[in-house]
Amino acid sequence: MSSQPWTVAEARAKIQRTPGEANSEGPQKITKHGRTTAVVVAAEEWERKSEREFLASSPLQGSGLKIRRLPMCLRKVP
C-alpha cells in the first residue's frame, strides 16, 4: 500500500496522477473519515490477482478431476 493514505478530498485533487503512482509506487489507499474506502491499483496487478482468484474459486478446485485428451488425427483443411 502507499505509505500514506489519502482522504477523499486529496484523492479528488490528485486523481489525474493516481494511476501513474499506482504503477510506479504500488496500490494507493483512499480513506474517508479515517476508514479505507477504495484502493487504486495498476491494471496489470488487478488482472493478475483477478485471474488467480477466478481459478482458485473454481468449484472443481481440489476435486481430483483428471482431464485427459483423447488421441486423434488432425483433419486436413482444404
MOMORA-V276205 format. One record per pair of residues at least 4 apart in sequence whose C-alpha atoms are under 8 Angstrom apart, sorted by the first residue. I is the first residue (numbers start at 1). J is the second residue. D is the distance in whole Angstrom. If there is no record, write none. Layout:
# MOMORA-V276205
I_J_D / I_J_D
This chain:
# MOMORA-V276205
1_26_6 / 1_27_5 / 1_28_6 / 1_29_6 / 2_25_7 / 2_26_6 / 2_27_6 / 2_28_5 / 2_29_6 / 4_29_8 / 5_28_7 / 5_29_5 / 5_30_6 / 5_31_6 / 6_10_6 / 6_11_6 / 6_28_8 / 6_29_6 / 6_30_5 / 6_31_6 / 7_11_6 / 7_30_6 / 7_31_5 / 7_32_6 / 7_33_8 / 7_34_8 / 8_12_6 / 8_30_6 / 8_31_6 / 8_32_6 / 9_13_6 / 10_14_6 / 11_15_6 / 11_18_8 / 11_30_7 / 14_18_6 / 15_19_8 / 17_21_6 / 18_22_6 / 18_28_7 / 18_40_7 / 19_23_6 / 19_40_7 / 19_41_7 / 19_42_7 / 20_24_6 / 21_25_5 / 21_26_7 / 21_27_8 / 21_28_7 / 22_26_5 / 22_27_5 / 22_28_6 / 22_40_6 / 22_41_5 / 22_42_5 / 23_27_8 / 23_41_7 / 23_42_5 / 26_41_7 / 26_42_7 / 27_39_6 / 27_40_5 / 27_41_4 / 27_42_7 / 28_39_5 / 28_40_5 / 28_41_7 / 29_36_7 / 29_37_8 / 29_38_6 / 29_39_4 / 29_40_7 / 30_36_6 / 30_37_6 / 30_38_5 / 30_39_6 / 30_40_8 / 31_35_5 / 31_36_4 / 31_37_5 / 31_38_7 / 32_36_6 / 32_37_6 / 41_45_7 / 41_46_6 / 42_46_6 / 43_47_6 / 44_48_6 / 45_49_6 / 46_50_6 / 47_51_6 / 48_52_6 / 49_53_6 / 50_54_6 / 51_55_6 / 52_56_6 / 53_57_6 / 54_58_7 / 56_61_7 / 57_61_7 / 60_64_8 / 60_65_7
